[in-house]
Amino acid sequence: MARDRERGSSLARGMALWFSLAVNGLDAYRDAVRAANDTARYAAQRIRDILDYHSSVEQAAATAARAGVNTLV
């Protein structure tokens, strides 16, 4: 009985996908997936930029500290 419920739930998810494809079309799905991928790539790049910036600031502070420069001016 649990297996039937799992199958029914999976069928319901599949029907929602097929209905949406039928209503919106494959091109709309393709465009949405591309837009989501572009957004994810943009977010990943921004995160890398922020981490690189903070890393370079920390390295500069560590280098200045090793050189005897007061970083808390």
C-alpha positions as CSV (number, residue, x, y, z in Angstrom):
1,M,0.0,0.0,0.0
2,A,2.8,2.4,0.8
3,R,4.4,1.6,-2.6
4,D,1.1,2.6,-4.3
5,R,1.1,5.9,-2.4
6,E,4.7,6.6,-3.5
7,R,3.9,5.7,-7.0
8,G,0.8,8.0,-7.0
9,S,2.8,10.9,-5.5
10,S,5.5,10.4,-8.2
11,L,2.8,10.3,-10.9
12,A,1.3,13.5,-9.6
13,R,4.7,15.3,-9.8
14,G,5.2,14.0,-13.3
15,M,1.7,15.1,-14.4
16,A,2.4,18.6,-13.1
17,L,5.6,18.7,-15.2
18,W,3.9,17.4,-18.3
19,F,0.9,19.8,-17.9
20,S,3.2,22.7,-17.4
21,L,5.2,21.7,-20.5
22,A,2.0,21.4,-22.5
23,V,0.8,24.8,-21.4
24,N,4.1,26.7,-21.6
25,G,6.0,24.8,-24.2
26,L,9.5,23.3,-24.3
27,D,11.1,26.6,-25.4
28,A,9.8,28.3,-22.2
29,Y,11.3,25.6,-20.1
30,R,14.6,25.8,-22.0
31,D,14.7,29.5,-21.5
32,A,13.9,29.2,-17.8
33,V,16.6,26.6,-17.2
34,R,19.1,28.8,-19.1
35,A,18.1,31.9,-17.0
36,A,18.5,29.9,-13.8
37,N,21.9,28.6,-14.9
38,D,23.0,32.2,-15.8
39,T,21.8,33.4,-12.4
40,A,23.6,30.7,-10.6
41,R,26.8,31.4,-12.5
42,Y,26.5,35.1,-11.8
43,A,26.0,34.4,-8.1
44,A,28.9,32.0,-7.9
45,Q,31.2,34.6,-9.6
46,R,30.1,37.3,-7.2
47,I,30.8,35.0,-4.2
48,R,34.2,34.2,-5.6
49,D,34.9,37.9,-6.1
50,I,33.9,38.7,-2.5
51,L,36.0,35.9,-1.1
52,D,39.0,36.9,-3.3
53,Y,38.6,40.5,-2.1
54,H,38.5,39.5,1.6
55,S,41.3,37.1,1.1
56,S,43.5,39.8,-0.4
57,V,42.6,42.2,2.4
58,E,43.5,39.6,5.0
59,Q,46.8,38.8,3.2
60,A,47.6,42.5,3.1
61,A,46.9,42.9,6.8
62,A,49.0,39.9,7.6
63,T,51.9,41.1,5.4
64,A,51.7,44.6,7.0
65,A,51.7,43.0,10.5
66,R,54.7,41.0,9.7
67,A,56.5,44.1,8.4
68,G,55.8,45.9,11.7
69,V,53.2,48.3,10.3
70,N,50.4,49.2,12.7
71,T,47.2,48.1,11.0
72,L,44.9,49.6,13.6
73,V,45.5,53.2,12.6
